Amino acid sequence: MGASGLLQTRLTRNLIFDVEPAFSPGGKIAFSSSRIINSQEIFVMNSDGTGVKELTEAQAASFEPDWSPDGKKIAFTSNSSGTLRSGQ
């Protein structure tokens, strides 16, 4: 959306909520989503909504993603020990 809040563009089209967006310095967006049944995972996508990739596979709750200052890593909160997929 523009700085004024106008010209909003929807980036995801799911029946599930995609929440907690975190914008990287390089233009990617990390977010949490409940696309997996009984689970909340971390996903990343390009700023235009393309290239969605699931990063966590905890089968539990992974949420509150936040990028490192250089945009190379994502920190997140989880109530389980999951596996981080390589790549961004």
PyMOL Python script that loads the backbone (N, CA, C, O; Angstrom):
from pymol import cmd

cmd.read_pdbstr("""\
ATOM      1  N   MET A   1       0.838  -1.169   0.000  1.00  0.00           N
ATOM      2  CA  MET A   1       0.000   0.000   0.000  1.00  0.00           C
ATOM      3  C   MET A   1       0.881   1.230   0.000  1.00  0.00           C
ATOM      4  O   MET A   1       2.057   1.162   0.359  1.00  0.00           O
ATOM      5  N   GLY A   2       0.329   2.324  -0.392  1.00  0.00           N
ATOM      6  CA  GLY A   2       1.064   3.578  -0.379  1.00  0.00           C
ATOM      7  C   GLY A   2       1.227   4.110   1.032  1.00  0.00           C
ATOM      8  O   GLY A   2       0.582   3.622   1.959  1.00  0.00           O
ATOM      9  N   ALA A   3       2.071   5.091   1.201  1.00  0.00           N
ATOM     10  CA  ALA A   3       2.340   5.671   2.520  1.00  0.00           C
ATOM     11  C   ALA A   3       1.073   6.226   3.165  1.00  0.00           C
ATOM     12  O   ALA A   3       0.978   6.277   4.391  1.00  0.00           O
ATOM     13  N   SER A   4       0.113   6.637   2.369  1.00  0.00           N
ATOM     14  CA  SER A   4      -1.139   7.197   2.897  1.00  0.00           C
ATOM     15  C   SER A   4      -2.105   6.117   3.354  1.00  0.00           C
ATOM     16  O   SER A   4      -3.125   6.419   3.973  1.00  0.00           O
ATOM     17  N   GLY A   5      -1.792   4.847   3.054  1.00  0.00           N
ATOM     18  CA  GLY A   5      -2.689   3.752   3.398  1.00  0.00           C
ATOM     19  C   GLY A   5      -3.632   3.402   2.259  1.00  0.00           C
ATOM     20  O   GLY A   5      -4.403   2.448   2.364  1.00  0.00           O
ATOM     21  N   LEU A   6      -3.579   4.153   1.181  1.00  0.00           N
ATOM     22  CA  LEU A   6      -4.413   3.877   0.015  1.00  0.00           C
ATOM     23  C   LEU A   6      -3.677   2.931  -0.930  1.00  0.00           C
ATOM     24  O   LEU A   6      -2.506   2.615  -0.718  1.00  0.00           O
ATOM     25  N   LEU A   7      -4.364   2.491  -1.957  1.00  0.00           N
ATOM     26  CA  LEU A   7      -3.804   1.592  -2.972  1.00  0.00           C
ATOM     27  C   LEU A   7      -3.303   0.277  -2.373  1.00  0.00           C
ATOM     28  O   LEU A   7      -2.208  -0.183  -2.698  1.00  0.00           O
ATOM     29  N   GLN A   8      -4.101  -0.316  -1.507  1.00  0.00           N
ATOM     30  CA  GLN A   8      -3.729  -1.585  -0.889  1.00  0.00           C
ATOM     31  C   GLN A   8      -3.825  -2.718  -1.897  1.00  0.00           C
ATOM     32  O   GLN A   8      -4.718  -2.738  -2.744  1.00  0.00           O
ATOM     33  N   THR A   9      -2.887  -3.667  -1.797  1.00  0.00           N
ATOM     34  CA  THR A   9      -2.870  -4.842  -2.661  1.00  0.00           C
ATOM     35  C   THR A   9      -2.838  -6.083  -1.791  1.00  0.00           C
ATOM     36  O   THR A   9      -1.965  -6.223  -0.933  1.00  0.00           O
ATOM     37  N   ARG A  10      -3.780  -6.982  -2.006  1.00  0.00           N
ATOM     38  CA  ARG A  10      -3.805  -8.233  -1.249  1.00  0.00           C
ATOM     39  C   ARG A  10      -2.726  -9.166  -1.801  1.00  0.00           C
ATOM     40  O   ARG A  10      -2.650  -9.375  -3.011  1.00  0.00           O
ATOM     41  N   LEU A  11      -1.894  -9.727  -0.922  1.00  0.00           N
ATOM     42  CA  LEU A  11      -0.784 -10.571  -1.358  1.00  0.00           C
ATOM     43  C   LEU A  11      -1.061 -12.062  -1.229  1.00  0.00           C
ATOM     44  O   LEU A  11      -0.466 -12.861  -1.951  1.00  0.00           O
ATOM     45  N   THR A  12      -1.951 -12.452  -0.324  1.00  0.00           N
ATOM     46  CA  THR A  12      -2.289 -13.868  -0.173  1.00  0.00           C
ATOM     47  C   THR A  12      -3.790 -14.034  -0.350  1.00  0.00           C
ATOM     48  O   THR A  12      -4.558 -13.102  -0.110  1.00  0.00           O
ATOM     49  N   ARG A  13      -4.201 -15.207  -0.766  1.00  0.00           N
ATOM     50  CA  ARG A  13      -5.623 -15.478  -1.010  1.00  0.00           C
ATOM     51  C   ARG A  13      -5.990 -16.826  -0.391  1.00  0.00           C
ATOM     52  O   ARG A  13      -6.340 -17.769  -1.100  1.00  0.00           O
ATOM     53  N   ASN A  14      -5.907 -16.906   0.920  1.00  0.00           N
ATOM     54  CA  ASN A  14      -6.188 -18.144   1.635  1.00  0.00           C
ATOM     55  C   ASN A  14      -7.426 -17.974   2.503  1.00  0.00           C
ATOM     56  O   ASN A  14      -7.794 -16.859   2.873  1.00  0.00           O
ATOM     57  N   LEU A  15      -8.060 -19.090   2.819  1.00  0.00           N
ATOM     58  CA  LEU A  15      -9.141 -19.058   3.790  1.00  0.00           C
ATOM     59  C   LEU A  15      -8.570 -18.973   5.200  1.00  0.00           C
ATOM     60  O   LEU A  15      -9.282 -18.636   6.146  1.00  0.00           O
ATOM     61  N   ILE A  16      -7.298 -19.275   5.333  1.00  0.00           N
ATOM     62  CA  ILE A  16      -6.589 -19.238   6.605  1.00  0.00           C
ATOM     63  C   ILE A  16      -5.950 -17.856   6.748  1.00  0.00           C
ATOM     64  O   ILE A  16      -5.587 -17.224   5.756  1.00  0.00           O
ATOM     65  N   PHE A  17      -5.820 -17.400   7.984  1.00  0.00           N
ATOM     66  CA  PHE A  17      -5.177 -16.112   8.215  1.00  0.00           C
ATOM     67  C   PHE A  17      -3.671 -16.204   8.052  1.00  0.00           C
ATOM     68  O   PHE A  17      -3.036 -17.097   8.613  1.00  0.00           O
ATOM     69  N   ASP A  18      -3.099 -15.287   7.290  1.00  0.00           N
ATOM     70  CA  ASP A  18      -1.663 -15.088   7.196  1.00  0.00           C
ATOM     71  C   ASP A  18      -1.392 -13.818   7.993  1.00  0.00           C
ATOM     72  O   ASP A  18      -1.890 -12.749   7.641  1.00  0.00           O
ATOM     73  N   VAL A  19      -0.607 -13.925   9.063  1.00  0.00           N
ATOM     74  CA  VAL A  19      -0.471 -12.820  10.013  1.00  0.00           C
ATOM     75  C   VAL A  19       0.989 -12.528  10.337  1.00  0.00           C
ATOM     76  O   VAL A  19       1.891 -13.248   9.909  1.00  0.00           O
ATOM     77  N   GLU A  20       1.203 -11.472  11.091  1.00  0.00           N
ATOM     78  CA  GLU A  20       2.503 -11.084  11.632  1.00  0.00           C
ATOM     79  C   GLU A  20       3.560 -10.867  10.551  1.00  0.00           C
ATOM     80  O   GLU A  20       4.640 -11.451  10.634  1.00  0.00           O
ATOM     81  N   PRO A  21       3.279 -10.045   9.544  1.00  0.00           N
ATOM     82  CA  PRO A  21       4.282  -9.829   8.503  1.00  0.00           C
ATOM     83  C   PRO A  21       5.511  -9.104   9.035  1.00  0.00           C
ATOM     84  O   PRO A  21       5.407  -8.199   9.863  1.00  0.00           O
ATOM     85  N   ALA A  22       6.669  -9.516   8.550  1.00  0.00           N
ATOM     86  CA  ALA A  22       7.941  -8.863   8.889  1.00  0.00           C
ATOM     87  C   ALA A  22       8.669  -8.636   7.574  1.00  0.00           C
ATOM     88  O   ALA A  22       8.894  -9.580   6.817  1.00  0.00           O
ATOM     89  N   PHE A  23       9.035  -7.406   7.300  1.00  0.00           N
ATOM     90  CA  PHE A  23       9.642  -7.027   6.026  1.00  0.00           C
ATOM     91  C   PHE A  23      11.157  -7.008   6.139  1.00  0.00           C
ATOM     92  O   PHE A  23      11.713  -6.387   7.046  1.00  0.00           O
ATOM     93  N   SER A  24      11.827  -7.696   5.207  1.00  0.00           N
ATOM     94  CA  SER A  24      13.289  -7.746   5.225  1.00  0.00           C
ATOM     95  C   SER A  24      13.858  -6.510   4.543  1.00  0.00           C
ATOM     96  O   SER A  24      13.161  -5.841   3.781  1.00  0.00           O
ATOM     97  N   PRO A  25      15.141  -6.203   4.819  1.00  0.00           N
ATOM     98  CA  PRO A  25      15.788  -5.091   4.124  1.00  0.00           C
ATOM     99  C   PRO A  25      15.844  -5.314   2.607  1.00  0.00           C
ATOM    100  O   PRO A  25      15.928  -4.349   1.848  1.00  0.00           O
ATOM    101  N   GLY A  26      15.799  -6.571   2.161  1.00  0.00           N
ATOM    102  CA  GLY A  26      15.891  -6.886   0.747  1.00  0.00           C
ATOM    103  C   GLY A  26      14.549  -7.025   0.035  1.00  0.00           C
ATOM    104  O   GLY A  26      14.515  -7.378  -1.144  1.00  0.00           O
ATOM    105  N   GLY A  27      13.449  -6.756   0.725  1.00  0.00           N
ATOM    106  CA  GLY A  27      12.145  -6.780   0.080  1.00  0.00           C
ATOM    107  C   GLY A  27      11.344  -8.068   0.206  1.00  0.00           C
ATOM    108  O   GLY A  27      10.309  -8.202  -0.447  1.00  0.00           O
ATOM    109  N   LYS A  28      11.778  -9.006   1.010  1.00  0.00           N
ATOM    110  CA  LYS A  28      11.004 -10.226   1.257  1.00  0.00           C
ATOM    111  C   LYS A  28      10.083  -9.996   2.461  1.00  0.00           C
ATOM    112  O   LYS A  28      10.290  -9.072   3.247  1.00  0.00           O
ATOM    113  N   ILE A  29       9.076 -10.844   2.588  1.00  0.00           N
ATOM    114  CA  ILE A  29       8.148 -10.763   3.708  1.00  0.00           C
ATOM    115  C   ILE A  29       8.091 -12.128   4.381  1.00  0.00           C
ATOM    116  O   ILE A  29       7.790 -13.130   3.732  1.00  0.00           O
ATOM    117  N   ALA A  30       8.376 -12.169   5.670  1.00  0.00           N
ATOM    118  CA  ALA A  30       8.181 -13.374   6.468  1.00  0.00           C
ATOM    119  C   ALA A  30       6.854 -13.199   7.194  1.00  0.00           C
ATOM    120  O   ALA A  30       6.493 -12.084   7.570  1.00  0.00           O
ATOM    121  N   PHE A  31       6.129 -14.292   7.390  1.00  0.00           N
ATOM    122  CA  PHE A  31       4.850 -14.208   8.088  1.00  0.00           C
ATOM    123  C   PHE A  31       4.518 -15.560   8.691  1.00  0.00           C
ATOM    124  O   PHE A  31       5.101 -16.574   8.307  1.00  0.00           O
ATOM    125  N   SER A  32       3.589 -15.583   9.630  1.00  0.00           N
ATOM    126  CA  SER A  32       3.134 -16.849  10.179  1.00  0.00           C
ATOM    127  C   SER A  32       1.760 -17.166   9.606  1.00  0.00           C
ATOM    128  O   SER A  32       0.984 -16.269   9.275  1.00  0.00           O
ATOM    129  N   SER A  33       1.478 -18.452   9.497  1.00  0.00           N
ATOM    130  CA  SER A  33       0.226 -18.897   8.893  1.00  0.00           C
ATOM    131  C   SER A  33      -0.169 -20.251   9.454  1.00  0.00           C
ATOM    132  O   SER A  33       0.680 -21.061   9.825  1.00  0.00           O
ATOM    133  N   SER A  34      -1.474 -20.480   9.510  1.00  0.00           N
ATOM    134  CA  SER A  34      -2.011 -21.769   9.960  1.00  0.00           C
ATOM    135  C   SER A  34      -2.464 -22.601   8.766  1.00  0.00           C
ATOM    136  O   SER A  34      -3.493 -23.273   8.837  1.00  0.00           O
ATOM    137  N   ARG A  35      -1.716 -22.564   7.683  1.00  0.00           N
ATOM    138  CA  ARG A  35      -2.059 -23.336   6.478  1.00  0.00           C
ATOM    139  C   ARG A  35      -1.994 -24.829   6.727  1.00  0.00           C
ATOM    140  O   ARG A  35      -2.691 -25.603   6.071  1.00  0.00           O
ATOM    141  N   ILE A  36      -1.158 -25.239   7.673  1.00  0.00           N
ATOM    142  CA  ILE A  36      -1.033 -26.645   8.037  1.00  0.00           C
ATOM    143  C   ILE A  36      -1.993 -26.909   9.193  1.00  0.00           C
ATOM    144  O   ILE A  36      -1.990 -26.154  10.166  1.00  0.00           O
ATOM    145  N   ILE A  37      -2.806 -27.946   9.118  1.00  0.00           N
ATOM    146  CA  ILE A  37      -3.798 -28.232  10.155  1.00  0.00           C
ATOM    147  C   ILE A  37      -3.113 -28.443  11.502  1.00  0.00           C
ATOM    148  O   ILE A  37      -2.111 -29.152  11.596  1.00  0.00           O
ATOM    149  N   ASN A  38      -3.663 -27.823  12.539  1.00  0.00           N
ATOM    150  CA  ASN A  38      -3.159 -27.913  13.916  1.00  0.00           C
ATOM    151  C   ASN A  38      -1.729 -27.403  14.051  1.00  0.00           C
ATOM    152  O   ASN A  38      -0.980 -27.883  14.901  1.00  0.00           O
ATOM    153  N   SER A  39      -1.353 -26.460  13.241  1.00  0.00           N
ATOM    154  CA  SER A  39       0.011 -25.955  13.266  1.00  0.00           C
ATOM    155  C   SER A  39       0.040 -24.504  12.799  1.00  0.00           C
ATOM    156  O   SER A  39      -0.791 -24.089  11.991  1.00  0.00           O
ATOM    157  N   GLN A  40       0.977 -23.756  13.299  1.00  0.00           N
ATOM    158  CA  GLN A  40       1.233 -22.404  12.815  1.00  0.00           C
ATOM    159  C   GLN A  40       2.706 -22.358  12.441  1.00  0.00           C
ATOM    160  O   GLN A  40       3.571 -22.594  13.285  1.00  0.00           O
ATOM    161  N   GLU A  41       2.993 -22.056  11.185  1.00  0.00           N
ATOM    162  CA  GLU A  41       4.355 -22.127  10.678  1.00  0.00           C
ATOM    163  C   GLU A  41       4.811 -20.780  10.120  1.00  0.00           C
ATOM    164  O   GLU A  41       4.005 -19.874   9.910  1.00  0.00           O
ATOM    165  N   ILE A  42       6.106 -20.667   9.887  1.00  0.00           N
ATOM    166  CA  ILE A  42       6.693 -19.462   9.300  1.00  0.00           C
ATOM    167  C   ILE A  42       6.863 -19.683   7.801  1.00  0.00           C
ATOM    168  O   ILE A  42       7.357 -20.720   7.359  1.00  0.00           O
ATOM    169  N   PHE A  43       6.443 -18.685   7.034  1.00  0.00           N
ATOM    170  CA  PHE A  43       6.568 -18.695   5.583  1.00  0.00           C
ATOM    171  C   PHE A  43       7.306 -17.430   5.165  1.00  0.00           C
ATOM    172  O   PHE A  43       7.391 -16.472   5.933  1.00  0.00           O
ATOM    173  N   VAL A  44       7.835 -17.428   3.954  1.00  0.00           N
ATOM    174  CA  VAL A  44       8.462 -16.237   3.391  1.00  0.00           C
ATOM    175  C   VAL A  44       7.986 -16.109   1.941  1.00  0.00           C
ATOM    176  O   VAL A  44       7.736 -17.109   1.269  1.00  0.00           O
ATOM    177  N   MET A  45       7.867 -14.876   1.476  1.00  0.00           N
ATOM    178  CA  MET A  45       7.461 -14.631   0.089  1.00  0.00           C
ATOM    179  C   MET A  45       8.088 -13.342  -0.408  1.00  0.00           C
ATOM    180  O   MET A  45       8.588 -12.532   0.373  1.00  0.00           O
ATOM    181  N   ASN A  46       8.052 -13.167  -1.717  1.00  0.00           N
ATOM    182  CA  ASN A  46       8.500 -11.913  -2.305  1.00  0.00           C
ATOM    183  C   ASN A  46       7.493 -10.816  -1.969  1.00  0.00           C
ATOM    184  O   ASN A  46       6.355 -11.105  -1.598  1.00  0.00           O
ATOM    185  N   SER A  47       7.904  -9.580  -2.097  1.00  0.00           N
ATOM    186  CA  SER A  47       7.038  -8.460  -1.724  1.00  0.00           C
ATOM    187  C   SER A  47       5.801  -8.324  -2.610  1.00  0.00           C
ATOM    188  O   SER A  47       4.873  -7.594  -2.263  1.00  0.00           O
ATOM    189  N   ASP A  48       5.778  -9.020  -3.755  1.00  0.00           N
ATOM    190  CA  ASP A  48       4.589  -8.987  -4.614  1.00  0.00           C
ATOM    191  C   ASP A  48       3.671 -10.195  -4.385  1.00  0.00           C
ATOM    192  O   ASP A  48       2.685 -10.370  -5.101  1.00  0.00           O
ATOM    193  N   GLY A  49       3.998 -11.031  -3.381  1.00  0.00           N
ATOM    194  CA  GLY A  49       3.169 -12.183  -3.035  1.00  0.00           C
ATOM    195  C   GLY A  49       3.550 -13.471  -3.739  1.00  0.00           C
ATOM    196  O   GLY A  49       2.934 -14.506  -3.487  1.00  0.00           O
ATOM    197  N   THR A  50       4.544 -13.442  -4.613  1.00  0.00           N
ATOM    198  CA  THR A  50       4.981 -14.645  -5.315  1.00  0.00           C
ATOM    199  C   THR A  50       6.065 -15.368  -4.522  1.00  0.00           C
ATOM    200  O   THR A  50       6.625 -14.821  -3.572  1.00  0.00           O
ATOM    201  N   GLY A  51       6.351 -16.593  -4.921  1.00  0.00           N
ATOM    202  CA  GLY A  51       7.462 -17.337  -4.334  1.00  0.00           C
ATOM    203  C   GLY A  51       7.270 -17.719  -2.878  1.00  0.00           C
ATOM    204  O   GLY A  51       8.232 -17.688  -2.110  1.00  0.00           O
ATOM    205  N   VAL A  52       6.061 -18.077  -2.474  1.00  0.00           N
ATOM    206  CA  VAL A  52       5.796 -18.451  -1.075  1.00  0.00           C
ATOM    207  C   VAL A  52       6.511 -19.762  -0.756  1.00  0.00           C
ATOM    208  O   VAL A  52       6.379 -20.745  -1.485  1.00  0.00           O
ATOM    209  N   LYS A  53       7.274 -19.766   0.348  1.00  0.00           N
ATOM    210  CA  LYS A  53       7.985 -20.959   0.807  1.00  0.00           C
ATOM    211  C   LYS A  53       7.744 -21.138   2.302  1.00  0.00           C
ATOM    212  O   LYS A  53       7.781 -20.173   3.065  1.00  0.00           O
ATOM    213  N   GLU A  54       7.500 -22.371   2.710  1.00  0.00           N
ATOM    214  CA  GLU A  54       7.372 -22.693   4.126  1.00  0.00           C
ATOM    215  C   GLU A  54       8.783 -22.888   4.687  1.00  0.00           C
ATOM    216  O   GLU A  54       9.576 -23.645   4.129  1.00  0.00           O
ATOM    217  N   LEU A  55       9.095 -22.197   5.799  1.00  0.00           N
ATOM    218  CA  LEU A  55      10.432 -22.310   6.395  1.00  0.00           C
ATOM    219  C   LEU A  55      10.493 -23.244   7.589  1.00  0.00           C
ATOM    220  O   LEU A  55      11.513 -23.897   7.808  1.00  0.00           O
ATOM    221  N   THR A  56       9.428 -23.320   8.361  1.00  0.00           N
ATOM    222  CA  THR A  56       9.443 -24.190   9.539  1.00  0.00           C
ATOM    223  C   THR A  56       8.535 -25.382   9.296  1.00  0.00           C
ATOM    224  O   THR A  56       7.627 -25.344   8.466  1.00  0.00           O
ATOM    225  N   GLU A  57       8.808 -26.437  10.041  1.00  0.00           N
ATOM    226  CA  GLU A  57       8.042 -27.668   9.912  1.00  0.00           C
ATOM    227  C   GLU A  57       7.904 -28.291  11.296  1.00  0.00           C
ATOM    228  O   GLU A  57       8.220 -29.464  11.497  1.00  0.00           O
ATOM    229  N   ALA A  58       7.431 -27.496  12.239  1.00  0.00           N
ATOM    230  CA  ALA A  58       7.411 -27.921  13.630  1.00  0.00           C
ATOM    231  C   ALA A  58       6.170 -28.715  14.003  1.00  0.00           C
ATOM    232  O   ALA A  58       6.173 -29.400  15.025  1.00  0.00           O
ATOM    233  N   GLN A  59       5.094 -28.643  13.194  1.00  0.00           N
ATOM    234  CA  GLN A  59       3.826 -29.260  13.550  1.00  0.00           C
ATOM    235  C   GLN A  59       3.363 -28.783  14.927  1.00  0.00           C
ATOM    236  O   GLN A  59       2.762 -29.538  15.690  1.00  0.00           O
ATOM    237  N   ALA A  60       3.649 -27.535  15.224  1.00  0.00           N
ATOM    238  CA  ALA A  60       3.256 -26.905  16.481  1.00  0.00           C
ATOM    239  C   ALA A  60       3.034 -25.439  16.175  1.00  0.00           C
ATOM    240  O   ALA A  60       2.433 -25.104  15.154  1.00  0.00           O
ATOM    241  N   ALA A  61       3.506 -24.567  17.034  1.00  0.00           N
ATOM    242  CA  ALA A  61       3.318 -23.134  16.811  1.00  0.00           C
ATOM    243  C   ALA A  61       4.664 -22.432  16.629  1.00  0.00           C
ATOM    244  O   ALA A  61       5.500 -22.427  17.533  1.00  0.00           O
ATOM    245  N   SER A  62       4.858 -21.852  15.471  1.00  0.00           N
ATOM    246  CA  SER A  62       6.011 -21.002  15.180  1.00  0.00           C
ATOM    247  C   SER A  62       5.433 -19.671  14.724  1.00  0.00           C
ATOM    248  O   SER A  62       4.637 -19.631  13.785  1.00  0.00           O
ATOM    249  N   PHE A  63       5.816 -18.602  15.366  1.00  0.00           N
ATOM    250  CA  PHE A  63       5.177 -17.318  15.100  1.00  0.00           C
ATOM    251  C   PHE A  63       6.126 -16.169  15.414  1.00  0.00           C
ATOM    252  O   PHE A  63       7.254 -16.392  15.854  1.00  0.00           O
ATOM    253  N   GLU A  64       5.666 -14.937  15.187  1.00  0.00           N
ATOM    254  CA  GLU A  64       6.415 -13.704  15.435  1.00  0.00           C
ATOM    255  C   GLU A  64       7.759 -13.668  14.699  1.00  0.00           C
ATOM    256  O   GLU A  64       8.791 -13.458  15.337  1.00  0.00           O
ATOM    257  N   PRO A  65       7.777 -13.863  13.389  1.00  0.00           N
ATOM    258  CA  PRO A  65       9.054 -13.803  12.671  1.00  0.00           C
ATOM    259  C   PRO A  65       9.622 -12.390  12.662  1.00  0.00           C
ATOM    260  O   PRO A  65       8.878 -11.410  12.656  1.00  0.00           O
ATOM    261  N   ASP A  66      10.936 -12.298  12.662  1.00  0.00           N
ATOM    262  CA  ASP A  66      11.617 -11.007  12.574  1.00  0.00           C
ATOM    263  C   ASP A  66      12.962 -11.223  11.886  1.00  0.00           C
ATOM    264  O   ASP A  66      13.693 -12.155  12.221  1.00  0.00           O
ATOM    265  N   TRP A  67      13.278 -10.375  10.942  1.00  0.00           N
ATOM    266  CA  TRP A  67      14.510 -10.493  10.159  1.00  0.00           C
ATOM    267  C   TRP A  67      15.715  -9.943  10.906  1.00  0.00           C
ATOM    268  O   TRP A  67      15.594  -9.011  11.701  1.00  0.00           O
ATOM    269  N   SER A  68      16.876 -10.528  10.645  1.00  0.00           N
ATOM    270  CA  SER A  68      18.130  -9.949  11.129  1.00  0.00           C
ATOM    271  C   SER A  68      18.381  -8.665  10.340  1.00  0.00           C
ATOM    272  O   SER A  68      17.841  -8.503   9.246  1.00  0.00           O
ATOM    273  N   PRO A  69      19.190  -7.750  10.876  1.00  0.00           N
ATOM    274  CA  PRO A  69      19.443  -6.480  10.178  1.00  0.00           C
ATOM    275  C   PRO A  69      19.980  -6.642   8.754  1.00  0.00           C
ATOM    276  O   PRO A  69      19.716  -5.797   7.899  1.00  0.00           O
ATOM    277  N   ASP A  70      20.734  -7.721   8.488  1.00  0.00           N
ATOM    278  CA  ASP A  70      21.269  -7.915   7.137  1.00  0.00           C
ATOM    279  C   ASP A  70      20.303  -8.684   6.225  1.00  0.00           C
ATOM    280  O   ASP A  70      20.599  -8.889   5.047  1.00  0.00           O
ATOM    281  N   GLY A  71      19.147  -9.113   6.764  1.00  0.00           N
ATOM    282  CA  GLY A  71      18.147  -9.805   5.964  1.00  0.00           C
ATOM    283  C   GLY A  71      18.491 -11.234   5.610  1.00  0.00           C
ATOM    284  O   GLY A  71      17.857 -11.812   4.727  1.00  0.00           O
ATOM    285  N   LYS A  72      19.481 -11.830   6.275  1.00  0.00           N
ATOM    286  CA  LYS A  72      19.911 -13.189   5.940  1.00  0.00           C
ATOM    287  C   LYS A  72      19.322 -14.265   6.848  1.00  0.00           C
ATOM    288  O   LYS A  72      19.336 -15.446   6.502  1.00  0.00           O
ATOM    289  N   LYS A  73      18.804 -13.860   8.009  1.00  0.00           N
ATOM    290  CA  LYS A  73      18.260 -14.827   8.969  1.00  0.00           C
ATOM    291  C   LYS A  73      16.925 -14.326   9.504  1.00  0.00           C
ATOM    292  O   LYS A  73      16.631 -13.130   9.484  1.00  0.00           O
ATOM    293  N   ILE A  74      16.123 -15.278   9.985  1.00  0.00           N
ATOM    294  CA  ILE A  74      14.831 -14.951  10.582  1.00  0.00           C
ATOM    295  C   ILE A  74      14.783 -15.568  11.970  1.00  0.00           C
ATOM    296  O   ILE A  74      14.997 -16.770  12.127  1.00  0.00           O
ATOM    297  N   ALA A  75      14.508 -14.760  12.961  1.00  0.00           N
ATOM    298  CA  ALA A  75      14.271 -15.255  14.316  1.00  0.00           C
ATOM    299  C   ALA A  75      12.761 -15.407  14.471  1.00  0.00           C
ATOM    300  O   ALA A  75      11.997 -14.647  13.875  1.00  0.00           O
ATOM    301  N   PHE A  76      12.328 -16.378  15.264  1.00  0.00           N
ATOM    302  CA  PHE A  76      10.900 -16.561  15.501  1.00  0.00           C
ATOM    303  C   PHE A  76      10.701 -17.245  16.850  1.00  0.00           C
ATOM    304  O   PHE A  76      11.634 -17.808  17.423  1.00  0.00           O
ATOM    305  N   THR A  77       9.481 -17.185  17.338  1.00  0.00           N
ATOM    306  CA  THR A  77       9.103 -17.834  18.583  1.00  0.00           C
ATOM    307  C   THR A  77       8.436 -19.158  18.246  1.00  0.00           C
ATOM    308  O   THR A  77       7.679 -19.242  17.279  1.00  0.00           O
ATOM    309  N   SER A  78       8.708 -20.198  19.038  1.00  0.00           N
ATOM    310  CA  SER A  78       8.077 -21.494  18.808  1.00  0.00           C
ATOM    311  C   SER A  78       7.878 -22.213  20.129  1.00  0.00           C
ATOM    312  O   SER A  78       8.643 -22.019  21.074  1.00  0.00           O
ATOM    313  N   ASN A  79       6.850 -23.041  20.188  1.00  0.00           N
ATOM    314  CA  ASN A  79       6.650 -23.858  21.384  1.00  0.00           C
ATOM    315  C   ASN A  79       7.079 -25.307  21.131  1.00  0.00           C
ATOM    316  O   ASN A  79       6.692 -26.211  21.871  1.00  0.00           O
ATOM    317  N   SER A  80       7.877 -25.519  20.088  1.00  0.00           N
ATOM    318  CA  SER A  80       8.371 -26.845  19.755  1.00  0.00           C
ATOM    319  C   SER A  80       9.733 -26.706  19.098  1.00  0.00           C
ATOM    320  O   SER A  80      10.085 -25.628  18.617  1.00  0.00           O
ATOM    321  N   SER A  81      10.491 -27.774  19.075  1.00  0.00           N
ATOM    322  CA  SER A  81      11.752 -27.740  18.334  1.00  0.00           C
ATOM    323  C   SER A  81      11.468 -28.239  16.926  1.00  0.00           C
ATOM    324  O   SER A  81      11.185 -29.420  16.724  1.00  0.00           O
ATOM    325  N   GLY A  82      11.543 -27.341  15.957  1.00  0.00           N
ATOM    326  CA  GLY A  82      11.231 -27.686  14.570  1.00  0.00           C
ATOM    327  C   GLY A  82      12.476 -27.732  13.725  1.00  0.00           C
ATOM    328  O   GLY A  82      13.593 -27.572  14.217  1.00  0.00           O
ATOM    329  N   THR A  83      12.271 -27.950  12.462  1.00  0.00           N
ATOM    330  CA  THR A  83      13.353 -27.997  11.497  1.00  0.00           C
ATOM    331  C   THR A  83      13.245 -26.801  10.590  1.00  0.00           C
ATOM    332  O   THR A  83      12.193 -26.565   9.997  1.00  0.00           O
ATOM    333  N   LEU A  84      14.311 -26.042  10.470  1.00  0.00           N
ATOM    334  CA  LEU A  84      14.336 -24.897   9.569  1.00  0.00           C
ATOM    335  C   LEU A  84      14.806 -25.375   8.209  1.00  0.00           C
ATOM    336  O   LEU A  84      15.846 -26.022   8.090  1.00  0.00           O
ATOM    337  N   ARG A  85      14.034 -25.051   7.188  1.00  0.00           N
ATOM    338  CA  ARG A  85      14.420 -25.415   5.826  1.00  0.00           C
ATOM    339  C   ARG A  85      15.464 -24.449   5.328  1.00  0.00           C
ATOM    340  O   ARG A  85      15.404 -23.259   5.640  1.00  0.00           O
ATOM    341  N   SER A  86      16.405 -24.925   4.573  1.00  0.00           N
ATOM    342  CA  SER A  86      17.459 -24.066   4.073  1.00  0.00           C
ATOM    343  C   SER A  86      16.923 -23.154   2.959  1.00  0.00           C
ATOM    344  O   SER A  86      15.967 -23.503   2.266  1.00  0.00           O
ATOM    345  N   GLY A  87      17.546 -21.996   2.799  1.00  0.00           N
ATOM    346  CA  GLY A  87      17.153 -21.051   1.765  1.00  0.00           C
ATOM    347  C   GLY A  87      16.145 -20.044   2.278  1.00  0.00           C
ATOM    348  O   GLY A  87      15.477 -20.249   3.292  1.00  0.00           O
ATOM    349  N   GLN A  88      16.060 -18.948   1.540  1.00  0.00           N
ATOM    350  CA  GLN A  88      15.104 -17.902   1.924  1.00  0.00           C
ATOM    351  C   GLN A  88      14.242 -17.545   0.759  1.00  0.00           C
ATOM    352  O   GLN A  88      13.371 -16.683   0.876  1.00  0.00           O
TER     353      GLN A  88
END
""", "prot")
cmd.dss("prot")
cmd.show_as("cartoon", "prot")
cmd.util.cbc("prot")
cmd.orient("prot")
